[in-house]
Amino acid sequence: MVATRLERAAGVLLPVVLVVAGRLPLFGVPLSNDEAGFSMLARQWAPGSSLYGDYWVDRPPLLLVPYGLADHLAGALGGTPTALRAVGLTTAVVSVLLAALLAWRTAPGSRWAVPATATATAALLANPRLDSFIVDGELFTLPALLLGLVLLGEAIRAERGRARWWLAVATGAVGAMGPLVKQNAVDVLLASGVVTLALLRTSGTRRRAAVLAGGVLTGAAAATGATVGWAASRGTEPVQLWHAAVTFRLHASGVIAEQASQATDHRAQGLLLAAVLAGLPLVLLLLPVPWRDPLPWVVLAWEAVAVAAGGSYWHHYLVGLVPGVAWVLAGRAAREGLGSRPAQRARWRAPTIVVAALTCSAVVGVGVAAADPPHLPGDVALTIDYLRQHDRPGDTGVVAFGGPQVLDGAGLASPYPYLWSLPVRVRDPQLTHFTHLLRSPRAPTWLVRVGDSLGSWGLDATTADQIVARRYRVVFTSGAVQVLERVPAGQVVGRRNPRPLA
């Protein structure tokens, strides 16, 4: 009995150690554009001129909660980057523990389900090939998705109607928190719908289907209503929130498909390579779909579609596959009835290879990243240094277009509500709003651009470039990056010291 308990404890403790050891070496990595931008939004979120205070982004409101928490902890933890990494590490550890809980409840008779599932989860959340050290929406959806899948299983197994109802309500409420952080994280709600349809096919289980569906819908509606109401109290109007989180994404997909540059195709190829190097294809190759219980595979298939449909193909999209991979492994253990007998262990060889491959990839990836940690490109770092040395209290800035890590690193607010490039391409492609800003008293003090024009794919910068030529002068260059300063009224525009810092 004692040995069994020690095995179970080790099966959870070792994966936790793996994820902590894998993420700690990259605690000092500078904030990415997403991390910096969401931190800027969370820091000033209050009634303002745009969706989230004075800024606009196509994301649901719960995403900003952990960034706001990191901002509150920044003083005690030595700054926002460290605080955000700490919040991310805590989220990763909680996710590993919830993956272990999912495996335990899915395959209670298996000795290997918990350590295998927890280890695979830890390996994916520690692997720099997936940019898992970046604290982004995919990571923050994981606790809700994994706990929601646990609750769904409990609701399905519940014998008493009242217990089944309340478990279904909890499933819906927790499951809705996924898309309230990132729109496509509907794994739990999708799985609930599939289970409901399966129960409706049999006359003897239709009542159970009605209870499950009603409870999930009730819980999801309550969680969504509470979140929308809370966001409205901070100045985020529900209609504008719907447009940002839903209709904008549909429009953005069309813009990307029609106008995106070759860089998007290159990122797609890089994403595929990262998935291969992380060992993810082995899940498909070695763990065939069990047609008697395909639900975990349905969830994993949806997650794969969500990764591809994201459009921008950033590596951290792959973190969204974690719940599906964890559930597939747990389902395999439950189906095989694993124990200590040789025949049963032979059936576990394929999952063992999958877990070993994921773990080895993570270990190698952490070693490589620790030896050469990700860092800011030289031009970006020099631009931030220049702005820090020359900005004055009350100065503002705009990076054309995107690059909130520059603004956050320099400590500059932006009078333009779009901190990322995609909202500009979709909502202001003619730069009409930006041109109006340049002509107004709120025009940014500093303007950062790449090359001699604000233009890029999907943007018409003809008028904006003319105004910039009259009202701004280049004061600093580093490679193709230019920093321009607004010229005071009455002064002649000229180039002032357009050279890199010594």
GIRA-V804355 format. One record per pair of residues at least 12 apart in sequence whose ideal C-beta (glycine too) atoms are under 10 Angstrom apart, sorted by the first residue. I is the first residue (numbers start at 1). J is the second residue. Records with the same first field share a line. If there is no record, write none. Layout:
I=J, J
This chain:
4=111
7=111, 112, 114, 115
8=100, 104, 111, 114, 115
10=114, 115
11=100, 103, 104, 111, 112, 113, 114, 115, 116, 117, 118, 119
12=96, 97, 99, 100, 101, 103, 104, 114, 115, 118, 119, 122
13=100, 115, 118
14=115, 118, 119, 122
15=93, 96, 97, 99, 100, 114, 115, 116, 117, 118, 119, 120, 121, 122, 123, 125, 126, 359
16=92, 93, 94, 96, 97, 100, 118, 122
17=93, 96, 122
18=96, 118, 119, 121, 122, 123, 125, 126, 359, 362, 363, 366
19=89, 92, 93, 95, 96, 118, 119, 121, 122, 123, 124, 125, 126, 127, 132, 362
20=89, 92, 93, 96, 122, 126
21=122, 126, 362, 363, 366
22=89, 92, 122, 123, 124, 125, 126, 127, 128, 132, 133, 359, 362, 363, 365, 366, 367, 369, 370
23=85, 86, 88, 89, 92, 93, 122, 125, 126, 127, 128, 132, 133, 135, 366
24=85, 89, 126, 133, 366, 370
25=126, 128, 133, 366, 367, 369, 370, 371, 373
26=85, 126, 128, 131, 132, 133, 134, 366, 369, 370, 373, 374
27=81, 82, 84, 85, 86, 88, 89, 133, 373
28=81, 82, 85, 373, 374, 375
29=81, 85, 128, 131, 133, 134, 369, 373, 374, 375, 376
30=81, 373, 374, 375, 376, 380, 381, 384, 405, 408, 409
31=79, 80, 81, 84, 85, 134, 135, 376, 404, 405, 408, 409
32=131, 133, 134, 135, 136, 314, 316, 374, 376, 404, 405
33=134, 314, 380, 399, 402, 403, 404, 405, 406, 408, 419, 420, 421
34=57, 59, 63, 67, 134, 135, 136, 137, 314, 316, 404, 405, 419, 420
35=67, 70, 80, 81, 84, 85, 88, 134, 135, 136, 404, 405, 408
36=67, 80, 81, 84, 403, 404, 405, 406, 407, 408, 409, 419
37=55, 57, 59, 67, 402, 403, 404, 405, 407, 408, 414, 418, 419, 420
38=52, 55, 57, 59, 63, 64, 66, 67, 68, 70, 84, 135, 136, 137, 404, 408, 419
39=64, 67, 68, 70, 71, 74, 80, 81, 83, 84, 135, 404, 405, 408
40=52, 53, 54, 55, 57, 67, 71, 80, 404, 405, 407, 408, 412, 413, 414, 419
41=53, 54, 55, 56, 57, 59, 63, 64, 67, 68, 404, 419
42=55, 63, 64, 65, 66, 67, 68, 69, 70, 71, 72, 80
43=55, 64, 67, 68, 70, 71, 72, 74, 80, 408, 413
44=71, 413
45=61, 64, 67, 68, 71, 231, 234, 235, 236
46=234, 235, 236
47=232, 233, 234, 235, 236, 237
48=234, 235, 236, 417
49=235, 415, 417, 442
50=235, 236, 240, 244, 416, 417, 418
51=231, 235, 236, 237, 240, 241, 243, 244, 245, 417, 423
52=64, 231, 234, 235, 236, 240, 241, 244, 417
53=234, 235, 236, 417
54=235, 413, 414, 415, 416, 417
55=404, 413, 414, 416, 417, 418, 419, 420, 423
56=240, 244, 248, 416, 417, 418, 419, 420, 423, 427
57=244, 245, 248, 404, 417, 418, 419, 420, 422, 423
58=183, 243, 244, 245, 246, 247, 248, 249, 251, 252, 420, 422, 423, 426, 427
59=137, 180, 181, 182, 183, 241, 244, 245, 248, 249, 420
60=137, 177, 178, 179, 180, 181, 182, 183, 185, 224, 227, 228, 231, 236, 241, 244, 245, 246
61=180, 181, 227, 228, 230, 231, 232, 234, 236, 241, 244, 245
62=137, 140, 141, 144, 176, 177, 178, 179, 180, 181, 182, 223, 227, 230, 231
63=136, 137, 140, 141, 180, 181, 182, 183
64=140, 181, 231, 234, 236
65=87, 140, 180, 181, 227, 230
66=84, 87, 88, 90, 91, 135, 137, 139, 140, 181
67=80, 83, 84, 87, 135, 140
68=87
69=83, 84, 86, 87, 90
70=82, 83, 84, 85, 86, 87, 88, 135
71=83, 84, 87
73=86, 87
74=86
80=408
81=135, 408, 409
83=135
84=134, 135
85=133, 134, 135
86=135
87=135, 139, 140
88=125, 132, 133, 134, 135, 136, 139, 140
89=125, 133, 135, 139
90=143
91=125, 135, 139, 140, 141, 142, 143
92=121, 122, 124, 125, 126, 132, 133, 135, 139, 142, 143, 319, 322
93=122, 125
94=142, 143, 146, 147
95=118, 121, 122, 124, 125, 139, 140, 141, 142, 143, 144, 145, 146, 147, 319, 322, 323, 326
96=117, 118, 119, 120, 121, 122, 123, 124, 125, 126, 142, 146, 322, 326
97=118, 121, 143, 146
98=118, 121, 142, 143, 144, 145, 146, 147, 148, 149, 150, 323, 326
99=114, 117, 118, 119, 120, 121, 122, 124, 125, 142, 146, 149, 150, 322, 323, 325, 326, 327, 329, 330
100=113, 114, 115, 116, 117, 118, 119, 121, 122, 146, 326, 330
101=114, 117, 118, 146, 147, 149, 150, 330
102=114, 117, 118, 121, 145, 146, 147, 148, 149, 150, 152, 153, 296, 323, 326, 327, 329, 330, 331
103=115, 116, 117, 118, 120, 121, 150, 326, 327, 329, 330, 331, 333, 334
104=117, 118, 150, 330, 333
105=149, 150, 151, 153, 154, 157, 330, 334
106=149, 150, 153, 296, 326, 327, 329, 330, 331, 332, 333, 334, 335
107=329, 330, 331, 332, 333, 334, 335, 336, 337, 338
108=333, 334
109=333, 334, 337, 338, 339
110=330, 332, 333, 334, 335, 336, 337, 338, 339, 344, 348
111=333, 338, 339, 340, 344, 345, 348
112=329, 332, 333, 336, 338, 339, 340, 344, 345, 348, 351, 352, 355
113=329, 330, 331, 332, 333, 334, 336, 338, 348, 351
114=330, 333
115=355
116=326, 329, 330, 332, 333, 338, 348, 351, 352, 354, 355, 356
117=325, 326, 327, 328, 329, 330, 331, 332, 333, 351, 355
118=326, 329, 330, 355
119=329, 355, 356, 358, 359, 362
120=279, 283, 322, 325, 326, 328, 329, 330, 351, 354, 355, 356, 357, 358, 359, 362
121=142, 146, 322, 323, 325, 326, 329, 358
122=322, 358, 359, 362
123=278, 279, 322, 325, 355, 356, 357, 358, 359, 360, 361, 362, 363, 365, 366
124=142, 278, 279, 280, 318, 319, 321, 322, 325, 326, 358, 359, 361, 362
125=139, 142, 319, 322, 362
126=358, 359, 361, 362, 363, 365, 366
127=274, 277, 278, 279, 280, 315, 318, 319, 358, 359, 361, 362, 363, 364, 365, 366, 369
128=274, 278, 315, 361, 362, 364, 365, 366, 367, 368, 369, 370, 373, 374
129=273, 274, 275, 276, 277, 278, 279, 280, 315, 318, 361, 362, 364, 365, 366, 368, 369
130=271, 274, 275, 277, 278, 280, 314, 315, 316, 317, 318, 319, 320, 321, 322, 361, 362, 365
131=271, 274, 314, 315, 316, 317, 318, 319, 369, 374
132=278, 315, 316, 318, 319, 322, 362, 365, 366
133=316, 366, 369, 373, 374
134=314, 315, 316, 319, 374
135=316
136=182, 314, 316, 317, 319, 320
137=178, 181, 182, 183, 184, 185, 316, 317, 319, 320
138=181, 182, 184, 185, 303, 306, 307, 310, 314, 316, 317, 318, 319, 320, 321, 322
139=181, 182, 316, 319, 320, 322
140=177, 178, 181, 182, 185, 319
141=177, 178, 179, 180, 181, 182, 184, 185, 186, 187, 319, 320, 322, 323
142=178, 181, 185, 319, 320, 322, 323, 326
143=174, 177, 178, 181
144=173, 174, 175, 176, 177, 178, 179, 180, 181, 185, 187, 188, 223, 323
145=174, 175, 177, 178, 179, 181, 185, 186, 187, 188, 191, 299, 303, 320, 322, 323, 324, 326, 327
146=174, 178, 187, 188, 322, 323, 326, 327
147=170, 171, 174, 175, 177, 178, 188
148=170, 171, 172, 173, 174, 175, 176, 177, 178, 185, 187, 188, 189, 191, 192, 216, 219, 323
149=171, 174, 175, 187, 188, 191, 192, 295, 296, 299, 323, 324, 326, 327, 330
150=170, 171, 174, 188, 327
151=166, 167, 168, 169, 170, 171, 172, 173, 174, 175, 188, 192, 216, 219
152=167, 168, 170, 171, 172, 174, 175, 187, 188, 189, 191, 192, 195, 212, 216, 295
153=167, 171, 191, 195, 295, 327, 330
154=167, 168, 170, 171
155=167, 168, 169, 170, 171, 172, 192, 195, 208, 211, 212, 215, 216
156=168, 171, 191, 192, 195, 198, 199, 208, 212, 295
158=208, 211, 212
161=207, 208, 211
162=211
164=207, 208, 211, 212, 215
165=211, 212, 214, 215, 218, 219
166=215, 219
167=211, 212, 215, 216, 219
168=192, 196, 208, 211, 212, 213, 214, 215, 216, 217, 218, 219
169=214, 215, 216, 217, 218, 219, 220, 221, 222, 223
170=215, 216, 219
171=188, 189, 191, 192, 195, 212, 215, 216, 219, 220
172=188, 189, 192, 212, 213, 214, 215, 216, 217, 218, 219, 220, 221, 222, 223, 224
173=215, 216, 218, 219, 220, 221, 222, 223, 224, 226
174=188, 219, 220, 223
175=187, 188, 189, 190, 191, 192, 216, 219, 220, 223
176=188, 189, 216, 217, 219, 220, 221, 222, 223, 224, 225, 226, 227
177=220, 223, 224, 227
178=190, 320, 323
179=220, 223, 224, 245, 246
180=220, 223, 224, 226, 227, 228, 231, 245
181=227
182=245, 306, 310, 320
183=244, 245, 246, 248, 249, 306
184=249, 302, 303, 305, 306, 307, 309, 310, 317, 320
185=302, 303, 306, 320, 323
186=220, 299, 302, 303, 306
187=298, 299, 300, 302, 303, 306, 320, 323, 324, 327
188=216, 220, 299, 323
189=216, 217, 220
190=295, 298, 299, 301, 302, 303
191=216, 295, 296, 298, 299, 302, 323, 324, 327
192=212, 213, 215, 216, 217, 219, 220
193=212, 213, 216, 217, 298
194=294, 295, 298, 299, 302
195=208, 209, 212, 213, 216, 295
196=208, 209, 210, 211, 212, 213, 214, 216, 217
197=209, 213
198=295
199=211, 212, 213
200=212, 213
225=238
227=241
228=241, 242
243=427
244=423, 427
248=422, 423, 426, 427
249=309, 310, 311, 422, 426
251=426, 427
252=311, 312, 422, 423, 425, 426, 427
253=309, 310, 311, 426
254=311, 426
255=311, 422, 425, 426, 429, 457, 458
256=310, 311, 312, 313, 422, 425, 426, 457, 458
257=311
258=458
259=425, 429, 456, 457, 458, 459
260=311, 312, 422, 425, 457, 458
261=456, 457, 458
262=457
263=312, 313, 457
264=311, 312, 313, 457
265=313
266=313
267=311, 312, 313, 314, 315, 317
268=308, 311, 312, 313
269=313
270=313, 314, 315
271=307, 308, 310, 312, 313, 314, 315, 316, 317, 318
272=308, 313, 318
273=315
274=313, 314, 315, 316, 317, 318, 361, 365
275=304, 307, 315, 317, 318, 321
276=361
277=361, 364, 365
278=315, 318, 321, 357, 358, 361, 362, 365
279=353, 354, 355, 356, 357, 358, 359, 360, 361, 362
280=304, 318, 321, 325, 354, 357, 358, 361
281=354, 357
282=350, 351, 353, 354, 355, 356, 357, 358, 361
283=297, 300, 321, 324, 325, 328, 329, 350, 351, 354, 357, 358
284=297, 300, 304, 328, 354
285=350, 353, 354
286=332, 349, 350, 351, 352, 353, 354, 357
287=300, 325, 328, 329, 331, 332, 350, 351, 353, 354
288=332, 350
289=301, 328
290=328, 331, 332, 334, 335, 336
292=335
293=331, 332, 334, 335
294=331
295=327, 328, 331
296=323, 324, 325, 326, 327, 328, 329, 330, 331, 332, 334, 335
297=324, 327, 328, 331
298=324, 327
299=321, 323, 324, 325, 326, 327, 328, 331
300=321, 322, 323, 324, 325, 326, 327, 328
301=324
302=320, 323, 324
303=317, 318, 319, 320, 321, 322, 323, 324, 325
304=318, 320, 321, 324
306=320, 321
307=319, 320, 321
311=422
312=420, 421, 422
325=354, 355, 358
328=351, 354
329=351, 354, 355, 358
332=347, 348, 350, 351, 354
333=347, 348, 351
335=347
336=348, 351
338=351
376=405, 406, 409
377=478, 479, 481
378=478, 479, 481, 500
379=406, 450, 477, 478, 479, 480, 481, 500
380=399, 403, 405, 406, 409, 448, 478, 479, 481
381=406, 409, 478
382=476, 477, 478, 479, 481, 483, 500, 501
383=399, 403, 406, 409, 410, 446, 448, 476, 477, 478, 479, 481, 482, 483, 500, 501
384=405, 406, 407, 408, 409, 410, 411, 412, 448
385=409, 410, 476, 478, 500, 501
386=410, 446, 448, 475, 476, 477, 478, 481, 483, 500, 501
387=406, 407, 409, 410, 411, 412, 445, 446, 448, 476, 483
388=409, 410, 411, 412
389=410, 476, 501
390=410, 445, 446, 475, 476, 483, 485
391=410, 411, 412, 445, 446, 485
392=445
394=413, 445
395=410, 411, 412, 413, 444, 445, 446, 485, 486
396=412, 413, 414, 415, 416, 442, 443, 444, 445, 446, 447, 486
397=410, 411, 412, 413, 414, 415, 416, 444, 445, 446, 447, 448, 483, 485
398=412, 414, 415, 416, 418, 419, 434, 437, 438, 443, 444, 445, 446, 447, 448, 449, 454, 484
399=412, 414, 416, 419, 420, 421, 444, 446, 447, 448, 449, 450, 481, 483
400=416, 421, 424, 431, 434, 444, 447, 448, 449, 450, 451, 453, 454, 455, 456, 459, 461, 464, 468, 482, 484
401=416, 418, 419, 420, 421, 422, 423, 424, 425, 428, 431, 434, 448, 449, 450, 454, 456, 459, 461
402=418, 419, 420, 421, 422, 423, 424, 425, 450, 456
403=419, 420, 421, 448, 449, 450, 481
404=418, 419, 420
405=419
406=446, 448, 481, 483
407=419, 444, 446, 448
410=446, 448
412=444, 445, 446, 448
413=444
414=437, 444, 446
415=434, 437, 438, 440, 441, 442, 443, 444, 445
416=428, 433, 434, 437, 438, 442, 443, 444, 447
417=433, 437
418=433, 434
421=456, 457, 458, 459
422=458
424=454, 456, 458, 459
425=456, 457, 458, 459
426=458
428=459
429=458, 459, 460
430=459, 460, 461, 462, 463, 464
431=454, 455, 459, 460, 461, 462, 463, 464, 465, 467
432=460, 463, 464
434=454, 459, 461, 463, 464, 467
435=454, 461, 462, 463, 464, 465, 466, 467, 468
436=464, 467
437=464, 467
438=454, 463, 464, 466, 467, 468, 470, 471, 472, 486
439=463, 467, 471
443=467, 468, 471, 472, 486
444=472, 484, 485, 486
445=472, 484, 485, 486
446=472, 475, 476, 483, 484, 485, 486
447=468, 471, 472, 474, 482, 483, 484, 485, 486
448=476, 481, 482, 483, 484
449=461, 465, 468, 472, 474, 480, 481, 482, 483, 484
450=479, 480, 481, 482
451=480, 481, 482
452=465, 468, 469, 474, 480, 482
453=465, 468, 469
454=467, 468
468=484, 486, 493
469=484, 493
470=487, 493
471=484, 486, 487, 488, 489, 491, 493
472=484, 485, 486, 487, 493
473=485, 486, 487, 491, 492, 493, 494, 495, 496, 497, 498
474=493, 494, 495, 496, 497, 498
475=494, 495, 496, 497, 498, 499
476=496, 497, 498, 499, 500, 501
477=495, 497, 498, 499, 500
478=498, 499, 500, 501
479=500
481=500
482=495, 498
483=498
484=496, 498
